[in-house]
Amino acid sequence: MNPVWVASGTFGSGDEFRDFVDLKKIGAVITKTVTMAARAGNPSPRVVETPSGLLNSIGLENGGITDFKKEILPGLRKTGTRIIASISGSTEMEFADCAAEMNKKPAPDALEINLSCPNVTHKGGKYALFAQDPGMTEKIVKSLKRVTGGTLIVKLTPNVTDIKEIAKAAETGGADAVSLVNTYFGMAVDAGSMRPLLGNITGGLSGPAIKPMALKAVWDVYNAVKIPVIGIGGIMTGTDIAEFMLCGATAVQLGTVNFVDPACYPKILKEFTGYMKRKKITRIKDLVGKLQT
Amino acid sequence: MNPAGKKKILQCRVLSNRKITEEHYMMGIEAPWLAKAANPGQFVNIKAGDNTTDPLLRIPMGIYKVRPGGISFLYKVIGKGTRLLAERKKGETLDVLGPLGKGFDLALLKRKKFLDIIMVSGGHGVVPLNCLAEHLSDRGSKIDFFMGARTAGHIAGFSDVRKTGARVHIATDDGTRGYKGCVTDLLVKHLDRGYAGKNSVIYACGPRPMIAVIKNISMRYGVSAQVTYDEYMACGIGACRGCAVDTVEGIKLACKDGPVFDAEILRLKSD
């Protein structure tokens, strides 16, 4: 299994990258998060660059589940890549409905449950995001596992006091894996105009700037749960992939780097296999969690 | 031409890079494929620095000139990225992604025999319009080019546009050159001299307030207008949904469905 995937929201519907990457060579494509109903997303500006980072407040703009199954999924299937569909909802019920709809044939290969997008608000929990509430996380994962019975990956937010607690709740709920991290809360201000640079005022930070924090989150969660951990956060090179795996990631997702260089995937994969060769490591499991402390 | 809308990442040699006004630089790069594939109104995304994450993203650059072996950009130094770009020297290599976006509707010009082509640029908006004027100059089209700038010293592209054969009308805010006032006021005076609506077309590029005025003028005088409207971008290829533009046809993307739009479909804050 190719453990290098591309993150939700960073690869469009795949079609946008057809001039640059053969999708079949990608370990898995996590699709842009889909909700039951179509969403228009947040007002522009939705993206703004910060030092070594990117703030986004896209707001889960998507055409809804029906449009996804009809217009996007078939095209992705034809590329021969593995498809992991990211789903979300505003309430527990919407998550369940979306998962059930997504799971009807033709279905993706797995689901990534987006409990952690910082640009939306969930209703019915104690906090703004279900992924900030271990009780809700466990409850939703349990109900989705019941509804779909397929492979469930739960994407976590780092905007919590203790991400280990949330990861354990996902594990108890029956998650097959956890992916972390989603973006960090952040904002940018234009002192000249005295205005926020994002139309939504706040957004989520990604890119190389967050790698140190994401590595720590992966390390913490790896040491707290038994299920596989998928690492996300500022990966730009093959060496970055190795760093995440040493901290405990079994697989990783490339995100923001796709915006810098749409053809980066094969280069980064090659760098990673080069690292493995140099270290004379032939199996991923001989790298995962092997940080020497 | 590039009917399939193919995009490439190219390593292009810098042929020239010089300061040409107080604020503006002109850079020429060797890019034979891009020169053939790009349309007026399209742009490219350039990596300003090598081996750096700051700036992280590429810089969108409107294509100013197309020549057989390459393309030119007219740009201002406004931040980290453009400052790095200004330091690039002849012979160095630039990482360029393009061509991106949808340019001006050239098929429309072929279909309809427009008697009057009107172009309106506000400040830096001269960039894609110069490219368009050059493209149309080989066809012997009659172009009235209204060029607006803050002061005489802020005017860029005047001689290049004039070389295309367009009749250039200048407006400056302070009157240090040409008409004193908004370039759109100058346009209105021109339209009031009796140009019919259906056989004219307006191409406009400039700051948001100017685009809003052009939209109004277009509706008031019944002249179709194509305008550039851009938004902060991340990927430039339509994948991230960052550069959302609100239109009556739903959310569109400046990098993929634009940056050229029919003025009438844009939903502007001033509407």
Interface residues (C-beta under 8 A of the other chain):
Chain A: G9 T10 F11 G12 E16 F17 D19 F20 K32 A40 G41 P43 S44 P45 R46 V47 V48 E49 P51 S52 G53 L54 N56 I58 E61 L197 G207 P208 A209 M236 T256 N258 F259 V260 D261 P262 A263
Chain B: K6 K7 K8 I9 K47 T53 D54 P55 L56 L57 R58 L97 E231 Y232 M233 A234 C235 G236 I237 G238 A239 C240 R241 G242 C243 A244 V245 D246 G250 I251 K256
